[in-house]
Amino acid sequence: MTFKLPDFTLPAPFARLGSRLPQLPPSLALVAGLNLALGRMIPREPLEPLTGKRFAIRVLDAGLTLRFAYSSRGFRPIFDAARPDLTISAKSRDFIALMTREEDSDTLFFSRRLLMEGDTDLGLLVKNTLDGIDLPHFDPARLAPAEVLRRLRERLASPRGA
């Protein structure tokens, strides 16, 4: 059974609240995730042209703006408000659809659900790099409470080391 992400937009109060909260914690989480994937799922070589570039990811319906940069040591959060080289904006549902490979960036871009501002060549490089990453299949249905409990029961019932 394949999980289909429902169409949703977070209610407006989320964006108002999110824009007033510190942006550093979610930026740190994003950077940590990217650095964990670096070298495992994300090869370093295609990222070399990103060195020294500044990025912002805006999750429009959550009121979040995640700022980060790439260097030879990996991704790092940015603490100042200097203009990024590339800003990518979309609703949370569309970012999730990208991560789960339910929708591709071209479809979202041409339907104006994914916006890129700034260095368009950099945006194309980021898009092509992301498209070239072979991500493992992520099925959000595996996170449903009943499914998590089923897997936990199976794991507890199986002999150790099996």
Secondary structure, 3 states (H helix, E strand, C coil): CCCCCCCCCCCHHHHHHHHHCCCHHHHHHHHHHHHHHECCCECCHHHHHHCCCEEEEEEHHHCEEEEEEEECCEEEECCCCCCCCEEEEECHHHHHHHHCCCCCHHHHHHCCCEEEEECHHHHHHHHHHHHHCCCCCCCHHHHCHHHHHHHHHHHHHCCCCC
